[in-house]
Every structure is written in C-alpha cells, then in structure tokens.
C-alpha cells in the first residue's frame, strides 16, 4: 500500500481542525478507528481534495457506515462517499480542494 506524503500545515489548516467538535478525550480512540480502517485497506490513492480507500469485500460495511456517521457529526467539513459496485468497495474522504491535509490527519498518513 502506498502511503501519502503529508503537505505543509498552514494556519488555515489548523483552523479547519479546530472545527472538530469531538471531545478531546474521545479523539485518540476515534483516530485509532480510522488508522485501523486505513491499515485494513487494500490501497490508498489521492483524489482531488482527499483520498480514496479501496476496501476488502470482507470489510463490514455497516461498521464503516457507522464510523462515517459518527465522524460526520463532529467534523462537518469532511465529505464521505461510500461506493459498492459488485465486489468493489471504495470509500472517498474529502475536505475540499486544498484541504487534503485534514483527510491525511484523519487517516494518519
């Protein structure tokens, strides 16, 4: 799996991260959930504004959907697109053009 190189963090990037409403005590566990999903991914690729994870057919989609829903509650700046096409499973995570670093931080890449 290719890991994505982080880009330079700007003040604007830090302001975007400050928009997260998750309690600080909950953040390590949530980030672990995302890094675990990243680690189980078959591939990670850059897309405009974020990344795309290729998921295994064995990945429980109900758990992925639950994680997406919980993240959407605290970080409204992310957009999640889950695509299932036959055996193909893809999760696109974006934060807007030029905000890829927010997605990279979420996934720990």
MOJO-V730963 format. One line per field, one symbol per residue. ss: DSSP state (A for helix, B for strand, O for the rest). Layout:
ss: ???
This chain:
ss: OOOOOOOOOOAAAAAAAOOOOOOAAAAAAAAAAAAAAAAAOOBBBBBOOBBBBBBOOOOOAAAAAAAAAAAAAAOOOOBBBBBBBOOBBBBBBBOOOOOAAAAAAAAOO
